[in-house]
Structure formats: C-alpha cells, structure tokens
Amino acid sequence: MGLKLFPGNAGGDLEADETRRDRFGAYFPRVFAYVQHNTGDEAVTRDLVAEAFTRVFSMSAEPKEAEYRLALFRAARELCEGAHAPAAAEECLTPRERDIISLLFDAQLNRGEVASILEMEEQAVTSELVRALKKLRAGIGASTVPSFLRLS
C-alpha cells in the first residue's frame, strides 16, 4: 500500500502525482505571495494556499497547464475575498485595482489571465493598472519615504 501524496488521486497514478508535485513546486511561491499580500498573515496564508491547491488537485480531470493556473488563482482569490487589509500605500486604491496589481506582480500572471480571473476585458485591466500605478506614484511622496532614504 503506497503513500498517497496528493488528494483527488484515488488510483495512485504515479505520473499524476509527479505532475501535481511539479505544479505545486512551480506555483507555490506565486500563490503564497498572492495570498500573503491579500491576508498579511502567514498562518492564514499557509492554510489558504493549502486549500487552494486541494481544490484544484481534487478536480475530476487533470486540467491542461493554462486551465490549471487559472483555476488555482481563481480558488486563491475566492478564498482571500474580504481578507485584504491594504498596506498604507495601497489605501488610495480600489479593491479591484489592488487585485489587478497583486495578480500581475505577486502571482506573476499576464494581463490576459488576470482579465479571465476577474471576468473583464484585457484592455480594462491595462487601463486600471495604469490608473492604479499613477495613484500609487502620486501617493508616494517625500513624507512617506523614511528620512534615512531621502536624498538631501
């Protein structure tokens, strides 16, 4: 009787286990960064990341890579909903703008993938990203930079 490495693999298929292990290794850092950004709590982050992978690994069919990535980040986003405590620099952003920035930079998804997860047009993702970055740039002034980092 073998050790079952991942949930959802009733047949004990070693190839499926290896695929899941590879995907876990490839996506864990990105999912962790995304969830950590949204929760700000490492213990909660670990639990939510484990739950996101469990949901995707327990899907009845093994999805193709692109479908897997989208399903994983959709699950992570659903689990994080309402858990976001924005950092001081992000207070000027809307929840959607924070989500776009986090999915692009923490999760390292492309704009098309972000558009699919957020169910919006890719052009709208780009527009909101530009708007959010302008807000962040305007909000980061001399008063928000620590004195030891300011140029004299």
Secondary structure, DSSP 8 states (H G I E B T S, - for coil): -----STT-TT--HHHHHHHHHHHHHHHHHHHHHHHHHH--HHHHHHHHHHHHHHHHTSSS---HHHHHHHHHHHHHHHHTT-----GGGTTS-HHHHHHHIIIIIS---HHHHHHHHTS-HHHHHHHHHHHHHHHHHH--GGGS-GGGS--
